[in-house]
Amino acid sequence: MQKKPEDKSIKRMADLLRQGATLTDLSCPACASPLFRLKNGTLWCGRCEKKVVVVKNGDEQDKTSSATYSKLEATLLAKVQDIQDKIQNTEDVEELQKLSLALSELLSNLEKVKKMNIPRRNL
């Protein structure tokens, strides 16, 4: 008789409790299984066997996202400047067409990043 995957998950959860983990009122965002708080404070999903990080009110996520968008925006602006310099220094029509297309794509992406980086309020 072969064990069901649910049986294995339940056994792992029971093992977590025996090792001193605490059952929380939170559930795993991936599988909806209850989360356990290990002795070291880490939230753990017994079914997925993975650490789970909880972000409250989006604070950490907003800071991380904002920093990422800012870095991406700065990179895109630097690339726009690079292409602008190349456009100024070339006479080759084919090269100008390629550079113009690349510039257009960069500016489009820059606009998207700026729209995504709108500061959010915590509700």
Biopython code that builds the backbone (N, CA, C, O; Angstrom):
import numpy as np
from Bio.PDB.StructureBuilder import StructureBuilder

atoms = [
    (1, "MET", "N", (0.838, -1.181, 0.000)),
    (1, "MET", "CA", (0.000, 0.000, 0.000)),
    (1, "MET", "C", (0.884, 1.246, 0.000)),
    (1, "MET", "O", (1.744, 1.417, 0.864)),
    (2, "GLN", "N", (0.652, 2.113, -0.993)),
    (2, "GLN", "CA", (1.469, 3.309, -1.170)),
    (2, "GLN", "C", (0.853, 4.477, -0.411)),
    (2, "GLN", "O", (-0.365, 4.658, -0.408)),
    (3, "LYS", "N", (1.724, 5.280, 0.246)),
    (3, "LYS", "CA", (1.233, 6.427, 1.011)),
    (3, "LYS", "C", (0.800, 7.539, 0.072)),
    (3, "LYS", "O", (1.415, 7.755, -0.972)),
    (4, "LYS", "N", (-0.252, 8.237, 0.444)),
    (4, "LYS", "CA", (-0.730, 9.387, -0.315)),
    (4, "LYS", "C", (0.162, 10.580, 0.008)),
    (4, "LYS", "O", (0.747, 10.644, 1.090)),
    (5, "PRO", "N", (0.270, 11.539, -0.937)),
    (5, "PRO", "CA", (1.063, 12.744, -0.662)),
    (5, "PRO", "C", (0.574, 13.498, 0.572)),
    (5, "PRO", "O", (1.369, 14.104, 1.292)),
    (6, "GLU", "N", (-0.772, 13.458, 0.820)),
    (6, "GLU", "CA", (-1.319, 14.140, 1.994)),
    (6, "GLU", "C", (-0.791, 13.516, 3.276)),
    (6, "GLU", "O", (-0.521, 14.220, 4.249)),
    (7, "ASP", "N", (-0.641, 12.171, 3.277)),
    (7, "ASP", "CA", (-0.122, 11.478, 4.452)),
    (7, "ASP", "C", (1.295, 11.940, 4.773)),
    (7, "ASP", "O", (1.643, 12.139, 5.937)),
    (8, "LYS", "N", (2.101, 12.106, 3.746)),
    (8, "LYS", "CA", (3.475, 12.566, 3.944)),
    (8, "LYS", "C", (3.489, 13.978, 4.514)),
    (8, "LYS", "O", (4.282, 14.287, 5.404)),
    (9, "SER", "N", (2.606, 14.837, 3.999)),
    (9, "SER", "CA", (2.526, 16.216, 4.494)),
    (9, "SER", "C", (2.107, 16.249, 5.951)),
    (9, "SER", "O", (2.670, 17.000, 6.747)),
    (10, "ILE", "N", (1.130, 15.444, 6.298)),
    (10, "ILE", "CA", (0.645, 15.406, 7.682)),
    (10, "ILE", "C", (1.745, 14.890, 8.604)),
    (10, "ILE", "O", (1.912, 15.394, 9.715)),
    (11, "LYS", "N", (2.485, 13.899, 8.156)),
    (11, "LYS", "CA", (3.599, 13.368, 8.950)),
    (11, "LYS", "C", (4.658, 14.457, 9.169)),
    (11, "LYS", "O", (5.169, 14.608, 10.279)),
    (12, "ARG", "N", (4.986, 15.214, 8.118)),
    (12, "ARG", "CA", (5.969, 16.297, 8.250)),
    (12, "ARG", "C", (5.478, 17.364, 9.219)),
    (12, "ARG", "O", (6.257, 17.906, 10.003)),
    (13, "MET", "N", (4.181, 17.664, 9.163)),
    (13, "MET", "CA", (3.617, 18.669, 10.073)),
    (13, "MET", "C", (3.657, 18.179, 11.517)),
    (13, "MET", "O", (3.966, 18.946, 12.430)),
    (14, "ALA", "N", (3.347, 16.922, 11.718)),
    (14, "ALA", "CA", (3.412, 16.346, 13.065)),
    (14, "ALA", "C", (4.851, 16.377, 13.580)),
    (14, "ALA", "O", (5.089, 16.658, 14.755)),
    (15, "ASP", "N", (5.803, 16.087, 12.700)),
    (15, "ASP", "CA", (7.219, 16.142, 13.081)),
    (15, "ASP", "C", (7.615, 17.559, 13.499)),
    (15, "ASP", "O", (8.367, 17.740, 14.456)),
    (16, "LEU", "N", (7.106, 18.562, 12.779)),
    (16, "LEU", "CA", (7.402, 19.953, 13.130)),
    (16, "LEU", "C", (6.900, 20.276, 14.536)),
    (16, "LEU", "O", (7.592, 20.932, 15.315)),
    (17, "LEU", "N", (5.695, 19.809, 14.852)),
    (17, "LEU", "CA", (5.138, 20.047, 16.185)),
    (17, "LEU", "C", (5.963, 19.352, 17.258)),
    (17, "LEU", "O", (6.215, 19.925, 18.318)),
    (18, "ARG", "N", (6.383, 18.127, 16.989)),
    (18, "ARG", "CA", (7.216, 17.388, 17.948)),
    (18, "ARG", "C", (8.560, 18.072, 18.172)),
    (18, "ARG", "O", (9.149, 17.964, 19.248)),
    (19, "GLN", "N", (9.042, 18.779, 17.145)),
    (19, "GLN", "CA", (10.335, 19.467, 17.256)),
    (19, "GLN", "C", (10.192, 20.838, 17.921)),
    (19, "GLN", "O", (11.180, 21.553, 18.092)),
    (20, "GLY", "N", (8.973, 21.200, 18.292)),
    (20, "GLY", "CA", (8.776, 22.455, 19.017)),
    (20, "GLY", "C", (8.236, 23.595, 18.185)),
    (20, "GLY", "O", (8.136, 24.716, 18.685)),
    (21, "ALA", "N", (7.882, 23.353, 16.931)),
    (21, "ALA", "CA", (7.291, 24.401, 16.100)),
    (21, "ALA", "C", (5.877, 24.706, 16.606)),
    (21, "ALA", "O", (5.227, 23.862, 17.222)),
    (22, "THR", "N", (5.423, 25.916, 16.336)),
    (22, "THR", "CA", (4.096, 26.345, 16.754)),
    (22, "THR", "C", (3.210, 26.504, 15.528)),
    (22, "THR", "O", (3.618, 27.096, 14.529)),
    (23, "LEU", "N", (2.006, 25.975, 15.610)),
    (23, "LEU", "CA", (1.029, 26.142, 14.533)),
    (23, "LEU", "C", (0.499, 27.566, 14.596)),
    (23, "LEU", "O", (0.092, 28.031, 15.661)),
    (24, "THR", "N", (0.500, 28.267, 13.454)),
    (24, "THR", "CA", (0.016, 29.651, 13.415)),
    (24, "THR", "C", (-1.362, 29.713, 12.773)),
    (24, "THR", "O", (-1.877, 28.705, 12.289)),
    (25, "ASP", "N", (-1.955, 30.900, 12.773)),
    (25, "ASP", "CA", (-3.244, 31.092, 12.116)),
    (25, "ASP", "C", (-3.063, 31.535, 10.663)),
    (25, "ASP", "O", (-4.029, 31.915, 10.001)),
    (26, "LEU", "N", (-1.830, 31.485, 10.176)),
    (26, "LEU", "CA", (-1.524, 31.884, 8.799)),
    (26, "LEU", "C", (-1.522, 30.667, 7.891)),
    (26, "LEU", "O", (-1.341, 29.535, 8.341)),
    (27, "SER", "N", (-1.728, 30.919, 6.605)),
    (27, "SER", "CA", (-1.680, 29.812, 5.644)),
    (27, "SER", "C", (-0.697, 30.131, 4.531)),
    (27, "SER", "O", (-0.423, 31.294, 4.231)),
    (28, "CYS", "N", (-0.180, 29.085, 3.932)),
    (28, "CYS", "CA", (0.805, 29.209, 2.863)),
    (28, "CYS", "C", (0.159, 29.849, 1.633)),
    (28, "CYS", "O", (-0.922, 29.429, 1.220)),
    (29, "PRO", "N", (0.801, 30.851, 1.046)),
    (29, "PRO", "CA", (0.230, 31.472, -0.157)),
    (29, "PRO", "C", (0.268, 30.550, -1.366)),
    (29, "PRO", "O", (-0.471, 30.768, -2.326)),
    (30, "ALA", "N", (1.110, 29.528, -1.340)),
    (30, "ALA", "CA", (1.218, 28.618, -2.486)),
    (30, "ALA", "C", (0.234, 27.460, -2.418)),
    (30, "ALA", "O", (-0.362, 27.092, -3.430)),
    (31, "CYS", "N", (0.056, 26.869, -1.207)),
    (31, "CYS", "CA", (-0.760, 25.658, -1.117)),
    (31, "CYS", "C", (-1.908, 25.765, -0.123)),
    (31, "CYS", "O", (-2.713, 24.840, -0.016)),
    (32, "ALA", "N", (-1.999, 26.866, 0.603)),
    (32, "ALA", "CA", (-3.048, 27.132, 1.597)),
    (32, "ALA", "C", (-2.943, 26.238, 2.829)),
    (32, "ALA", "O", (-3.877, 26.193, 3.629)),
    (33, "SER", "N", (-1.858, 25.542, 2.997)),
    (33, "SER", "CA", (-1.632, 24.707, 4.171)),
    (33, "SER", "C", (-1.280, 25.607, 5.357)),
    (33, "SER", "O", (-0.737, 26.693, 5.157)),
    (34, "PRO", "N", (-1.578, 25.179, 6.588)),
    (34, "PRO", "CA", (-1.223, 26.011, 7.744)),
    (34, "PRO", "C", (0.286, 26.189, 7.868)),
    (34, "PRO", "O", (1.064, 25.293, 7.541)),
    (35, "LEU", "N", (0.678, 27.363, 8.345)),
    (35, "LEU", "CA", (2.101, 27.648, 8.525)),
    (35, "LEU", "C", (2.512, 27.396, 9.967)),
    (35, "LEU", "O", (1.711, 27.528, 10.892)),
    (36, "PHE", "N", (3.772, 27.031, 10.137)),
    (36, "PHE", "CA", (4.341, 26.779, 11.450)),
    (36, "PHE", "C", (5.432, 27.805, 11.721)),
    (36, "PHE", "O", (6.148, 28.221, 10.810)),
    (37, "ARG", "N", (5.553, 28.210, 12.986)),
    (37, "ARG", "CA", (6.652, 29.089, 13.379)),
    (37, "ARG", "C", (7.683, 28.207, 14.071)),
    (37, "ARG", "O", (7.414, 27.605, 15.110)),
    (38, "LEU", "N", (8.876, 28.143, 13.467)),
    (38, "LEU", "CA", (9.947, 27.339, 14.032)),
    (38, "LEU", "C", (10.520, 28.030, 15.256)),
    (38, "LEU", "O", (10.230, 29.201, 15.502)),
    (39, "LYS", "N", (11.322, 27.323, 16.016)),
    (39, "LYS", "CA", (11.910, 27.885, 17.244)),
    (39, "LYS", "C", (12.726, 29.142, 16.969)),
    (39, "LYS", "O", (12.812, 30.025, 17.822)),
    (40, "ASN", "N", (13.325, 29.227, 15.784)),
    (40, "ASN", "CA", (14.144, 30.399, 15.446)),
    (40, "ASN", "C", (13.306, 31.565, 14.903)),
    (40, "ASN", "O", (13.857, 32.600, 14.529)),
    (41, "GLY", "N", (11.969, 31.399, 14.858)),
    (41, "GLY", "CA", (11.082, 32.467, 14.413)),
    (41, "GLY", "C", (10.697, 32.407, 12.945)),
    (41, "GLY", "O", (9.852, 33.179, 12.492)),
    (42, "THR", "N", (11.300, 31.514, 12.213)),
    (42, "THR", "CA", (11.010, 31.374, 10.788)),
    (42, "THR", "C", (9.630, 30.776, 10.574)),
    (42, "THR", "O", (9.248, 29.822, 11.251)),
    (43, "LEU", "N", (8.883, 31.338, 9.630)),
    (43, "LEU", "CA", (7.613, 30.728, 9.233)),
    (43, "LEU", "C", (7.912, 29.639, 8.214)),
    (43, "LEU", "O", (8.705, 29.844, 7.295)),
    (44, "TRP", "N", (7.277, 28.477, 8.376)),
    (44, "TRP", "CA", (7.589, 27.317, 7.547)),
    (44, "TRP", "C", (6.312, 26.628, 7.093)),
    (44, "TRP", "O", (5.380, 26.450, 7.877)),
    (45, "CYS", "N", (6.274, 26.239, 5.814)),
    (45, "CYS", "CA", (5.161, 25.456, 5.292)),
    (45, "CYS", "C", (5.571, 23.984, 5.317)),
    (45, "CYS", "O", (6.539, 23.584, 4.670)),
    (46, "GLY", "N", (4.826, 23.195, 6.066)),
    (46, "GLY", "CA", (5.127, 21.767, 6.175)),
    (46, "GLY", "C", (4.840, 21.005, 4.901)),
    (46, "GLY", "O", (5.481, 19.987, 4.639)),
    (47, "ARG", "N", (3.907, 21.462, 4.112)),
    (47, "ARG", "CA", (3.577, 20.769, 2.869)),
    (47, "ARG", "C", (4.591, 21.100, 1.777)),
    (47, "ARG", "O", (5.120, 20.198, 1.128)),
    (48, "CYS", "N", (4.863, 22.382, 1.573)),
    (48, "CYS", "CA", (5.815, 22.803, 0.534)),
    (48, "CYS", "C", (7.268, 22.593, 0.976)),
    (48, "CYS", "O", (8.181, 22.521, 0.154)),
    (49, "GLU", "N", (7.456, 22.496, 2.306)),
    (49, "GLU", "CA", (8.788, 22.402, 2.902)),
    (49, "GLU", "C", (9.653, 23.598, 2.505)),
    (49, "GLU", "O", (10.792, 23.454, 2.060)),
    (50, "LYS", "N", (9.065, 24.786, 2.684)),
    (50, "LYS", "CA", (9.755, 26.027, 2.335)),
    (50, "LYS", "C", (9.497, 27.088, 3.381)),
    (50, "LYS", "O", (8.480, 27.083, 4.076)),
    (51, "LYS", "N", (10.452, 27.999, 3.470)),
    (51, "LYS", "CA", (10.315, 29.175, 4.323)),
    (51, "LYS", "C", (9.306, 30.119, 3.676)),
    (51, "LYS", "O", (9.251, 30.233, 2.451)),
    (52, "VAL", "N", (8.517, 30.789, 4.496)),
    (52, "VAL", "CA", (7.533, 31.748, 4.003)),
    (52, "VAL", "C", (7.814, 33.092, 4.665)),
    (52, "VAL", "O", (8.012, 33.160, 5.879)),
    (53, "VAL", "N", (7.832, 34.149, 3.880)),
    (53, "VAL", "CA", (8.059, 35.497, 4.397)),
    (53, "VAL", "C", (6.761, 36.272, 4.280)),
    (53, "VAL", "O", (6.137, 36.303, 3.219)),
    (54, "VAL", "N", (6.359, 36.894, 5.371)),
    (54, "VAL", "CA", (5.125, 37.677, 5.392)),
    (54, "VAL", "C", (5.497, 39.156, 5.340)),
    (54, "VAL", "O", (6.341, 39.624, 6.105)),
    (55, "VAL", "N", (4.857, 39.883, 4.430)),
    (55, "VAL", "CA", (5.065, 41.318, 4.304)),
    (55, "VAL", "C", (3.793, 41.997, 4.791)),
    (55, "VAL", "O", (2.716, 41.783, 4.235)),
    (56, "LYS", "N", (3.920, 42.811, 5.824)),
    (56, "LYS", "CA", (2.749, 43.475, 6.401)),
    (56, "LYS", "C", (2.512, 44.817, 5.726)),
    (56, "LYS", "O", (3.432, 45.623, 5.587)),
    (57, "ASN", "N", (1.291, 45.047, 5.313)),
    (57, "ASN", "CA", (0.856, 46.298, 4.687)),
    (57, "ASN", "C", (1.676, 46.677, 3.469)),
    (57, "ASN", "O", (1.621, 47.824, 3.025)),
    (58, "GLY", "N", (2.420, 45.757, 2.929)),
    (58, "GLY", "CA", (3.192, 46.033, 1.727)),
    (58, "GLY", "C", (4.398, 46.911, 1.961)),
    (58, "GLY", "O", (5.025, 47.330, 0.988)),
    (59, "ASP", "N", (4.767, 47.222, 3.221)),
    (59, "ASP", "CA", (5.870, 48.139, 3.506)),
    (59, "ASP", "C", (7.174, 47.686, 2.867)),
    (59, "ASP", "O", (7.766, 48.421, 2.076)),
    (60, "GLU", "N", (7.622, 46.494, 3.202)),
    (60, "GLU", "CA", (8.901, 46.010, 2.682)),
    (60, "GLU", "C", (8.844, 45.836, 1.172)),
    (60, "GLU", "O", (9.791, 46.168, 0.458)),
    (61, "GLN", "N", (7.724, 45.314, 0.699)),
    (61, "GLN", "CA", (7.585, 45.102, -0.732)),
    (61, "GLN", "C", (7.630, 46.427, -1.481)),
    (61, "GLN", "O", (8.260, 46.522, -2.534)),
    (62, "ASP", "N", (6.962, 47.461, -0.941)),
    (62, "ASP", "CA", (6.969, 48.769, -1.588)),
    (62, "ASP", "C", (8.378, 49.351, -1.632)),
    (62, "ASP", "O", (8.793, 49.907, -2.649)),
    (63, "LYS", "N", (9.123, 49.221, -0.513)),
    (63, "LYS", "CA", (10.483, 49.749, -0.479)),
    (63, "LYS", "C", (11.359, 49.020, -1.489)),
    (63, "LYS", "O", (12.118, 49.646, -2.229)),
    (64, "THR", "N", (11.251, 47.696, -1.516)),
    (64, "THR", "CA", (12.059, 46.895, -2.440)),
    (64, "THR", "C", (11.676, 47.198, -3.873)),
    (64, "THR", "O", (12.544, 47.392, -4.724)),
    (65, "SER", "N", (10.378, 47.240, -4.148)),
    (65, "SER", "CA", (9.908, 47.517, -5.494)),
    (65, "SER", "C", (10.343, 48.901, -5.943)),
    (65, "SER", "O", (10.807, 49.078, -7.069)),
    (66, "SER", "N", (10.195, 49.872, -5.071)),
    (66, "SER", "CA", (10.566, 51.238, -5.413)),
    (66, "SER", "C", (12.051, 51.342, -5.732)),
    (66, "SER", "O", (12.437, 52.006, -6.695)),
    (67, "ALA", "N", (12.885, 50.688, -4.928)),
    (67, "ALA", "CA", (14.332, 50.705, -5.176)),
    (67, "ALA", "C", (14.662, 50.015, -6.493)),
    (67, "ALA", "O", (15.517, 50.480, -7.247)),
    (68, "THR", "N", (13.990, 48.919, -6.765)),
    (68, "THR", "CA", (14.221, 48.193, -8.013)),
    (68, "THR", "C", (13.824, 49.040, -9.207)),
    (68, "THR", "O", (14.564, 49.132, -10.186)),
    (69, "TYR", "N", (12.645, 49.665, -9.125)),
    (69, "TYR", "CA", (12.195, 50.510, -10.229)),
    (69, "TYR", "C", (13.119, 51.706, -10.429)),
    (69, "TYR", "O", (13.404, 52.093, -11.562)),
    (70, "SER", "N", (13.581, 52.283, -9.341)),
    (70, "SER", "CA", (14.491, 53.423, -9.447)),
    (70, "SER", "C", (15.798, 53.023, -10.121)),
    (70, "SER", "O", (16.325, 53.754, -10.960)),
    (71, "LYS", "N", (16.309, 51.865, -9.748)),
    (71, "LYS", "CA", (17.553, 51.374, -10.349)),
    (71, "LYS", "C", (17.343, 51.085, -11.838)),
    (71, "LYS", "O", (18.191, 51.418, -12.666)),
    (72, "LEU", "N", (16.217, 50.466, -12.169)),
    (72, "LEU", "CA", (15.909, 50.171, -13.568)),
    (72, "LEU", "C", (15.746, 51.460, -14.365)),
    (72, "LEU", "O", (16.215, 51.555, -15.499)),
    (73, "GLU", "N", (15.084, 52.449, -13.776)),
    (73, "GLU", "CA", (14.899, 53.740, -14.445)),
    (73, "GLU", "C", (16.253, 54.403, -14.723)),
    (73, "GLU", "O", (16.475, 54.939, -15.809)),
    (74, "ALA", "N", (17.146, 54.362, -13.744)),
    (74, "ALA", "CA", (18.480, 54.955, -13.921)),
    (74, "ALA", "C", (19.261, 54.232, -15.020)),
    (74, "ALA", "O", (19.959, 54.869, -15.809)),
    (75, "THR", "N", (19.144, 52.924, -15.070)),
    (75, "THR", "CA", (19.827, 52.146, -16.107)),
    (75, "THR", "C", (19.298, 52.501, -17.486)),
    (75, "THR", "O", (20.071, 52.703, -18.423)),
    (76, "LEU", "N", (17.977, 52.576, -17.609)),
    (76, "LEU", "CA", (17.374, 52.928, -18.897)),
    (76, "LEU", "C", (17.778, 54.337, -19.331)),
    (76, "LEU", "O", (18.061, 54.570, -20.506)),
    (77, "LEU", "N", (17.805, 55.274, -18.381)),
    (77, "LEU", "CA", (18.217, 56.638, -18.718)),
    (77, "LEU", "C", (19.672, 56.680, -19.187)),
    (77, "LEU", "O", (20.007, 57.429, -20.104)),
    (78, "ALA", "N", (20.530, 55.883, -18.565)),
    (78, "ALA", "CA", (21.935, 55.823, -18.991)),
    (78, "ALA", "C", (22.046, 55.260, -20.402)),
    (78, "ALA", "O", (22.864, 55.729, -21.194)),
    (79, "LYS", "N", (21.237, 54.266, -20.721)),
    (79, "LYS", "CA", (21.252, 53.679, -22.064)),
    (79, "LYS", "C", (20.717, 54.671, -23.094)),
    (79, "LYS", "O", (21.216, 54.738, -24.217)),
    (80, "VAL", "N", (19.707, 55.436, -22.707)),
    (80, "VAL", "CA", (19.181, 56.473, -23.603)),
    (80, "VAL", "C", (20.290, 57.476, -23.912)),
    (80, "VAL", "O", (20.462, 57.881, -25.061)),
    (81, "GLN", "N", (21.033, 57.870, -22.896)),
    (81, "GLN", "CA", (22.139, 58.811, -23.088)),
    (81, "GLN", "C", (23.205, 58.209, -24.011)),
    (81, "GLN", "O", (23.727, 58.900, -24.886)),
    (82, "ASP", "N", (23.528, 56.932, -23.821)),
    (82, "ASP", "CA", (24.511, 56.249, -24.679)),
    (82, "ASP", "C", (24.073, 56.282, -26.141)),
    (82, "ASP", "O", (24.865, 56.583, -27.035)),
    (83, "ILE", "N", (22.804, 55.968, -26.366)),
    (83, "ILE", "CA", (22.299, 55.943, -27.743)),
    (83, "ILE", "C", (22.261, 57.356, -28.325)),
    (83, "ILE", "O", (22.563, 57.548, -29.503)),
    (84, "GLN", "N", (21.896, 58.336, -27.516)),
    (84, "GLN", "CA", (21.890, 59.721, -27.983)),
    (84, "GLN", "C", (23.286, 60.125, -28.458)),
    (84, "GLN", "O", (23.435, 60.762, -29.501)),
    (85, "ASP", "N", (24.304, 59.751, -27.682)),
    (85, "ASP", "CA", (25.690, 60.063, -28.066)),
    (85, "ASP", "C", (26.061, 59.384, -29.391)),
    (85, "ASP", "O", (26.716, 59.982, -30.244)),
    (86, "LYS", "N", (25.635, 58.142, -29.544)),
    (86, "LYS", "CA", (25.939, 57.404, -30.783)),
    (86, "LYS", "C", (25.227, 58.032, -31.979)),
    (86, "LYS", "O", (25.789, 58.123, -33.071)),
    (87, "ILE", "N", (23.981, 58.464, -31.761)),
    (87, "ILE", "CA", (23.230, 59.109, -32.849)),
    (87, "ILE", "C", (23.935, 60.385, -33.298)),
    (87, "ILE", "O", (24.013, 60.666, -34.494)),
    (88, "GLN", "N", (24.446, 61.153, -32.345)),
    (88, "GLN", "CA", (25.146, 62.395, -32.680)),
    (88, "GLN", "C", (26.427, 62.145, -33.457)),
    (88, "GLN", "O", (26.855, 62.993, -34.240)),
    (89, "ASN", "N", (27.039, 60.995, -33.249)),
    (89, "ASN", "CA", (28.348, 60.733, -33.850)),
    (89, "ASN", "C", (28.319, 59.845, -35.084)),
    (89, "ASN", "O", (29.376, 59.452, -35.577)),
    (90, "THR", "N", (27.140, 59.521, -35.596)),
    (90, "THR", "CA", (27.105, 58.653, -36.772)),
    (90, "THR", "C", (26.462, 59.353, -37.959)),
    (90, "THR", "O", (25.566, 60.184, -37.809)),
    (91, "GLU", "N", (26.945, 58.991, -39.143)),
    (91, "GLU", "CA", (26.395, 59.508, -40.399)),
    (91, "GLU", "C", (25.712, 58.387, -41.186)),
    (91, "GLU", "O", (25.000, 58.644, -42.156)),
    (92, "ASP", "N", (25.937, 57.139, -40.757)),
    (92, "ASP", "CA", (25.414, 55.955, -41.446)),
    (92, "ASP", "C", (23.901, 55.853, -41.233)),
    (92, "ASP", "O", (23.428, 55.762, -40.100)),
    (93, "VAL", "N", (23.146, 55.869, -42.342)),
    (93, "VAL", "CA", (21.685, 55.861, -42.282)),
    (93, "VAL", "C", (21.162, 54.575, -41.637)),
    (93, "VAL", "O", (20.243, 54.623, -40.819)),
    (94, "GLU", "N", (21.743, 53.423, -42.002)),
    (94, "GLU", "CA", (21.298, 52.166, -41.422)),
    (94, "GLU", "C", (21.547, 52.129, -39.916)),
    (94, "GLU", "O", (20.715, 51.653, -39.144)),
    (95, "GLU", "N", (22.693, 52.634, -39.523)),
    (95, "GLU", "CA", (23.020, 52.693, -38.100)),
    (95, "GLU", "C", (22.057, 53.634, -37.379)),
    (95, "GLU", "O", (21.627, 53.343, -36.264)),
    (96, "LEU", "N", (21.717, 54.761, -38.008)),
    (96, "LEU", "CA", (20.759, 55.694, -37.414)),
    (96, "LEU", "C", (19.387, 55.043, -37.216)),
    (96, "LEU", "O", (18.724, 55.264, -36.203)),
    (97, "GLN", "N", (18.970, 54.234, -38.205)),
    (97, "GLN", "CA", (17.688, 53.539, -38.096)),
    (97, "GLN", "C", (17.696, 52.559, -36.917)),
    (97, "GLN", "O", (16.738, 52.498, -36.147)),
    (98, "LYS", "N", (18.783, 51.796, -36.784)),
    (98, "LYS", "CA", (18.890, 50.840, -35.679)),
    (98, "LYS", "C", (18.900, 51.562, -34.332)),
    (98, "LYS", "O", (18.235, 51.150, -33.381)),
    (99, "LEU", "N", (19.661, 52.636, -34.275)),
    (99, "LEU", "CA", (19.742, 53.395, -33.025)),
    (99, "LEU", "C", (18.399, 54.039, -32.676)),
    (99, "LEU", "O", (18.010, 54.079, -31.509)),
    (100, "SER", "N", (17.702, 54.537, -33.683)),
    (100, "SER", "CA", (16.389, 55.150, -33.454)),
    (100, "SER", "C", (15.383, 54.125, -32.934)),
    (100, "SER", "O", (14.590, 54.417, -32.040)),
    (101, "LEU", "N", (15.425, 52.932, -33.500)),
    (101, "LEU", "CA", (14.531, 51.866, -33.045)),
    (101, "LEU", "C", (14.851, 51.490, -31.590)),
    (101, "LEU", "O", (13.947, 51.334, -30.769)),
    (102, "ALA", "N", (16.126, 51.350, -31.288)),
    (102, "ALA", "CA", (16.536, 51.026, -29.924)),
    (102, "ALA", "C", (16.131, 52.141, -28.960)),
    (102, "ALA", "O", (15.667, 51.868, -27.853)),
    (103, "LEU", "N", (16.306, 53.387, -29.374)),
    (103, "LEU", "CA", (15.929, 54.527, -28.552)),
    (103, "LEU", "C", (14.423, 54.530, -28.284)),
    (103, "LEU", "O", (13.979, 54.786, -27.165)),
    (104, "SER", "N", (13.660, 54.246, -29.315)),
    (104, "SER", "CA", (12.209, 54.196, -29.171)),
    (104, "SER", "C", (11.791, 53.129, -28.163)),
    (104, "SER", "O", (10.918, 53.369, -27.330)),
    (105, "GLU", "N", (12.408, 51.959, -28.236)),
    (105, "GLU", "CA", (12.103, 50.868, -27.296)),
    (105, "GLU", "C", (12.491, 51.256, -25.866)),
    (105, "GLU", "O", (11.738, 51.014, -24.923)),
    (106, "LEU", "N", (13.657, 51.852, -25.721)),
    (106, "LEU", "CA", (14.104, 52.271, -24.391)),
    (106, "LEU", "C", (13.151, 53.302, -23.787)),
    (106, "LEU", "O", (12.790, 53.210, -22.614)),
    (107, "LEU", "N", (12.748, 54.280, -24.593)),
    (107, "LEU", "CA", (11.837, 55.312, -24.097)),
    (107, "LEU", "C", (10.473, 54.725, -23.731)),
    (107, "LEU", "O", (9.852, 55.146, -22.755)),
    (108, "SER", "N", (10.019, 53.763, -24.508)),
    (108, "SER", "CA", (8.756, 53.083, -24.203)),
    (108, "SER", "C", (8.863, 52.334, -22.873)),
    (108, "SER", "O", (7.960, 52.398, -22.039)),
    (109, "ASN", "N", (9.970, 51.628, -22.690)),
    (109, "ASN", "CA", (10.179, 50.898, -21.442)),
    (109, "ASN", "C", (10.339, 51.847, -20.257)),
    (109, "ASN", "O", (9.863, 51.564, -19.157)),
    (110, "LEU", "N", (11.000, 52.952, -20.483)),
    (110, "LEU", "CA", (11.179, 53.954, -19.435)),
    (110, "LEU", "C", (9.822, 54.498, -18.981)),
    (110, "LEU", "O", (9.585, 54.679, -17.786)),
    (111, "GLU", "N", (8.954, 54.749, -19.927)),
    (111, "GLU", "CA", (7.608, 55.233, -19.607)),
    (111, "GLU", "C", (6.850, 54.194, -18.778)),
    (111, "GLU", "O", (6.160, 54.546, -17.822)),
    (112, "LYS", "N", (6.976, 52.928, -19.140)),
    (112, "LYS", "CA", (6.312, 51.850, -18.388)),
    (112, "LYS", "C", (6.840, 51.782, -16.959)),
    (112, "LYS", "O", (6.065, 51.635, -16.014)),
    (113, "VAL", "N", (8.144, 51.889, -16.803)),
    (113, "VAL", "CA", (8.743, 51.823, -15.472)),
    (113, "VAL", "C", (8.275, 52.988, -14.618)),
    (113, "VAL", "O", (7.975, 52.816, -13.437)),
    (114, "LYS", "N", (8.212, 54.178, -15.212)),
    (114, "LYS", "CA", (7.756, 55.354, -14.458)),
    (114, "LYS", "C", (6.312, 55.179, -13.997)),
    (114, "LYS", "O", (5.970, 55.582, -12.886)),
    (115, "LYS", "N", (5.465, 54.589, -14.829)),
    (115, "LYS", "CA", (4.069, 54.355, -14.448)),
    (115, "LYS", "C", (3.978, 53.334, -13.311)),
    (115, "LYS", "O", (3.125, 53.456, -12.432)),
    (116, "MET", "N", (4.852, 52.335, -13.329)),
    (116, "MET", "CA", (4.824, 51.284, -12.315)),
    (116, "MET", "C", (5.376, 51.767, -10.979)),
    (116, "MET", "O", (5.050, 51.198, -9.937)),
    (117, "ASN", "N", (6.199, 52.796, -10.991)),
    (117, "ASN", "CA", (6.865, 53.255, -9.781)),
    (117, "ASN", "C", (6.090, 54.382, -9.098)),
    (117, "ASN", "O", (6.685, 55.214, -8.414)),
    (118, "ILE", "N", (4.786, 54.414, -9.277)),
    (118, "ILE", "CA", (3.952, 55.412, -8.610)),
    (118, "ILE", "C", (3.895, 55.064, -7.128)),
    (118, "ILE", "O", (3.520, 53.943, -6.782)),
    (119, "PRO", "N", (4.256, 55.994, -6.241)),
    (119, "PRO", "CA", (4.219, 55.691, -4.813)),
    (119, "PRO", "C", (2.833, 55.251, -4.373)),
    (119, "PRO", "O", (1.827, 55.837, -4.774)),
    (120, "ARG", "N", (2.787, 54.201, -3.534)),
    (120, "ARG", "CA", (1.515, 53.660, -3.063)),
    (120, "ARG", "C", (1.304, 54.039, -1.608)),
    (120, "ARG", "O", (2.253, 54.126, -0.830)),
    (121, "ARG", "N", (0.071, 54.259, -1.261)),
    (121, "ARG", "CA", (-0.271, 54.524, 0.138)),
    (121, "ARG", "C", (-0.611, 53.220, 0.805)),
    (121, "ARG", "O", (-1.170, 52.322, 0.176)),
    (122, "ASN", "N", (-0.279, 53.105, 2.074)),
    (122, "ASN", "CA", (-0.713, 51.953, 2.864)),
    (122, "ASN", "C", (-2.136, 52.211, 3.316)),
    (122, "ASN", "O", (-2.453, 53.281, 3.836)),
    (123, "LEU", "N", (-2.983, 51.228, 3.115)),
    (123, "LEU", "CA", (-4.388, 51.395, 3.502)),
    (123, "LEU", "C", (-4.646, 50.833, 4.871)),
    (123, "LEU", "O", (-5.776, 50.887, 5.357)),
]
sb = StructureBuilder()
sb.init_structure("model")
sb.init_model(0)
sb.init_chain("A")
sb.init_seg("    ")
for serial, (resi, resn, name, xyz) in enumerate(atoms, 1):
    if name == "N":
        sb.init_residue(resn, " ", resi, " ")
    sb.init_atom(name, np.array(xyz, "f"), 0.0, 1.0, " ", f" {name:<3s}", serial, name[0])
structure = sb.get_structure()
